[in-house]
């Protein structure tokens, strides 16, 4: 196939050369004929008396004469350079298929010229066969096959080559592409053609087997494993297919040699390789290797270092005399290009400001298979930031970005500060994290200065939130608007509404959640830099919830029996510097008022009354996840929070022990006793007394080059009471199971997702006071583009809730596993679907739950 493509290109080039030579020959023939008929010598100078244009063209005569560069009254030699230049200019315009210049007659020193030419046909319509409809527009755009384009031999040839090579890279090694044109016959005088592109991808060429010849020190298995992209057929492998891609194969040959170098075989090389058809449309590959001798490290000396001692550099290098020679590891210890924050010698110098330092390992001796090394260091001058700028932000105000920068003019250069700045900008959520780029400008090693430019690409940061799912006895729907780059100072400026005021990095959210049994309205606002000078986050939220009691007779909500909750929360969060500046300390004060009317449940017996919840929440969190908040590729995120009320039982002189004893003697079926129970519970819950402790941690592990990511997580929550006689409150409880919908609804309860089971099905009717959960996700990105981020996942989860600490058993858990898909679009947030299989029975049942489908629309990640 490659030979066919090369032959087509050679034929096209030959046709062009012959066409040019023919035109030149014809011109010379015309001049020679005129010379025989007219008594003038070759190369005689003439004044151009007139120029006429003939042929099939839609360009005006004046335009073509202007293209040629010739003009009436000009003195030219015929034949001569000016005529040749005119031909070159006309050919160079890429507008014509045939061009000739004739000398029609002469009168004394006057010459009459004729330019005869034919327009190239324009492209009218393109039909592409052999690919899906959605990909045709991309192919047309990539090959510039737009309507009106001039159809040249070069256009046809480059289109063939592009499509052939494109599908070869995807494993379709036997791709055949044909391009044909047909003229358009209509009333338009222009020469136009339709183009037909037929693509026959045929089957992907797969690799039947890979054979290594000459290897004795390393097994075939190890060498095949070193080839990351080129694999032979194996029905057990599903992450890497066994297709042959030439470029990947060449890279994998380098990886084979690197594997030898990692094991001390410095002189190993691939002497030859052959790829041949093994039948059934499959390829076989034979690779001949020469292993050489095994080497070890000898003496390693550092030369040129003044900033750090030999001992400091040697400790960081981590290679000792006598260790097996490993050229790949040596390069990584000096400069690991795969990790911007790696612990290597280059980063050690660059974090100390020595951007212009160079570090080169040199073999100075290889006597007896022992290699002595010199690590030659040129430290150079320390570098300082001169100008630090940001480009690409059209909506976000400069000050919102500059306050996140960890690199300032006049500061000593630090690679860690540059990497951290990129992560901080990505975590804002206003920019496409995949396109954040720190660009070095005007680096001057002699003066020790550089300019730093951070290029950002803004994305939509506002979201419409839609959720739907079943839980708590009915369908739960959610509608929300989140403006995550809001500017409250411009709220009264009409011109700022595009559609809302943006640019100050503030967050404003409105949310409505409802089902047959409850309605929740909430408003929240967050300012991440209170006062604009320090990263102190101020937040406030208002909410109102209406809950209706379930009527078992009608199996519907009884709206005459309702439970209203009104609440307000104000919080502050401050970024810490100790233990490190990834830590944040948050504090909040909240107040909820619970109002009951004819609302009697097993949790409390006063159907008419109220409760108040005044609490203080303190939390410590640490987040160092890598750059993209949608698809983190490393780092961790954990938090510990405690929510506390005042110890009212120590202050109000109420004998809760006596109330408890009296309550135990009462009979709820007796009307008088029930009334007394209501009085007692009203006293118990007038002001809620409790403490609530939670822990949550997520860790992200990069398995394959920012592609395959393992997310592991653990959660724990406990709701307790200061006074056991007063008891655990009926609010603030945990409900485990399902997709986690309902996080913001109902009496402070928390919905804990555990896929593979119905919503809130793994807790008792009144909720648990303690829970734990363990999770493991394997994530693989399909695309991480700015318009949409899509990734697939597989998961395993386990968890449970308990009504009392005495019943708590962290290993008595419900297990599930499944697969899912996530799609993040800036306007709608995270969309997804999960198919989970519950391996255990629901409480009170003895048959495993089986498969559950969970839809996620707008739920956060």
C-alpha positions, 0 to 999 in steps of 0.5 A: 500500500505504501508503494502504491501511495508513493507511485501516485505521488511520483506520477503526479510530480512527473505530470507537473514537470512534463506539463511545465516542460511542454509549455516552455517547449511550445513557447520556444517553438512559437518564438522559433517559428516567428524567427524564421518568418521575421528577420529578428534575432533570438533575444531581441528586445521588443516593446509590448504593444498589446496583450490579449487573453484567450481560453476558458477562464472566468477571470477578467483580462485585466486580472490575468494580465496583472497576475502575469506581471506583464504590461503594455509599453514594457520593453522585454527580451523575447525570449527572455526572463520576463516571459518565464517569470510571467509563466511562473507567476501564473502557475504559482497562483494555483488557479489554472490547469493550462497556461501558454504565452504566444507571440502572435506577431511583431511590427518593427520593435512592437510585439503582440502577445497572447496569454492562453489558459484554462481555469482549474475546476472548483469543487462543487460537492463532496461525497465520502463513502465508507465512514460514519456520517458524524465523521464526514464533516471532520474529514472534509474540514481536515482536507480542506474539501470546502465548496469552491476549493480549486481541485488540483492533482495535489489536492487529490493526492494529499487527500488520498495520503491523509486518509490512508495514513489516518486509518493505518494509524488506527490499525486498518493497515489495508485501507484503500482510498480512491478519489474521482471527479465528475464535471458539473453540467449546468447553466453556471459558466464556471468549471465545477466538479463533484468529488467522490471519495471511497474509503475501504478500511477493510479489517484491522490488521492484528498481530498473531504473534511476536517472536524474539530471537537471540534473547537469553538474559530476558524472557519473551514475556518480559520483552513483550510486556515492555511493548506497551502499544504493540500486543499479540492476540490474547482473548484475556486482554481487553484494555490493549488491542492487538492491532499493528500501528507502525509509529507505535511499533517503532516506539515499542522497539525503543522500549524493548531496549530500555528494558534491557538497559534497566537490567544492566545490558547497556549495549543491547540493540535490535539488529533486525526485525521483520513483519510478514503476513502469517495468513488469515489476515494476521501479521507476525513479527520477528525481532532479532536482538543482541543483548551484550554483557551486563554492566554495573555502576562503578564510582559516581562523581559529581563535578561542578556542584557548589550549591549542594554537596556530593553527599546531598546529591548522592542521596537524592540520586539513590544509586550506589557503586555496585548497583546493576547499571540502569540507564533508564533509572539514571535518566529519571533520577536526574530528570524525570520528564514524566512527572513535573513534581518528581524528586530528581536532581534537576527539580532540586536545582530548579526549585532553588531558582537555577532554571538555567542549570544543566546536568549531564551524566557522562561515562568516563570508564567502562573497564571490566563491565564496570561503568564509572560516571561523572555527573557534570553540573553547570549551575548557571545563574539563579533566575528571577521572574521579571514579568508574570502575565495571564492571557486568554481570560475574557470573562474572569477578571485579572485579579481573580487569577493573579491572586492564585498565582504563586509566582510573582515578579522579582521572586526567585524561580521555582518549578514547584511554584509553577506546577502548583500555580497550574493546579490552583488555576485548574481547581478554580473550575473556570478554565479547561484544565487540560489546556492550561499552559505555563509559557516561558518568555524572554529567558535570559541566562546571562542576566538570570531573568525570565518572563512567565505567561500563563495561557488559559482557555475559559469554559462555561462555569455556570450549570443547570442542575437536573436530577431524577430518581426514586428514594424515600418512597417516591420520585425525587426531582431536582432543579438548580441553577449554579453560577460559579464565577459570579460577580455580586458587585455588578448585580445592579449593572444592566450591561453586566448581564450576559446572561448574569454578572460574571468574573469575580470568582464567587458562587451563587446557587438556587435549588429546588428539590421536590417529591410527593412527600417534601419540598426543599428550597435553598439559596447559597452564596460563596466569596472565596477571598473575603476582603480580596487580600487573603484566601478566606472563604465566606459562605452563607446559605438559606433553606426552607423544607416542607415535609408531609406525612405518609398516609398508609391508607391512600399511599400518598402524602397527607398535606394536613400533617406537615413538618417545616424546616427553616435554616440559615448557615454562615461559614468561614474557611481559611487556607493554612500554612501548617502542616502545609498549604494544602490544608484548609480549616473551616468553621460554620454556625448554623440554625434550623427551626423545625415546626411540626403540625399533626406530624407524629412518627416513631421517632418523636411523639409530639405532633404539634410543636417545634425544635431548634438546632443551633450548632457549630461545625469545624472541619479540617481538609486537605486537597492536593488532587492534580489539576482537573477537578473533573478527572483528577490524575493523582493526589488525595482529598480528605476531610474530618468534620465535627458538628456540635451543639451546646450541652444544654442538659448541663445548663437547663436543670432538667432531670432527663433521667427521670423523664426517661424512666417515666417515658418507659412506663407510658403506653403509646396506645393510651391517649393520655399516655400518648399526650404525656409522651408528646410533652416529654419529647417536646422537652427533650427536643426543644433544643437539639443536643448532639455531636456528629463526627465524619471522615471522608478520604479519596486517593487517586493513583495514576496507573497508565500515563494519566489514562487509567486512574484508580480512585479509592475511598473510605467514609465514616460517620457517627451521630452521638449524644452528650447525655444518654438519658436524653438520647440520640436526636431523631434528626441529622441521621445517615441513610445509606444506599442508591445514588445519593440523591436527596443530600439537601433534603429533610431534617438534616439527613445525609444520603450516602450513595452505595450503588447496586441497592435502592435509595436509602434501603440499607438503613432503618426507616428512621436512619442510622446513627453510624455508618461506614463505606469503602469504594474502589473505582477504575476510571478510563478517559474517552475524551477530556476535551473542553466541550465535554469530558467523558470517562468510563468506570468500573467500581466495587463498593461496600458499606452499611449503617447501624442504629447504635454503636453497640451494633457497629461492625465495620465488616458487616457490610453490603457489597456491590460492583458494576460499571458506569459512564460519566459525561461532564458538560459545563452547562449541565454538570456531570451526567452519568449512568451506573449499572450496579449489582448488589451481592447481598440481601436487603435488611429483612430479606434473604435473597441478594438484591441483584442489578440496579440502574442509577441515573446521575444528572447534575450530581457533583463528583 
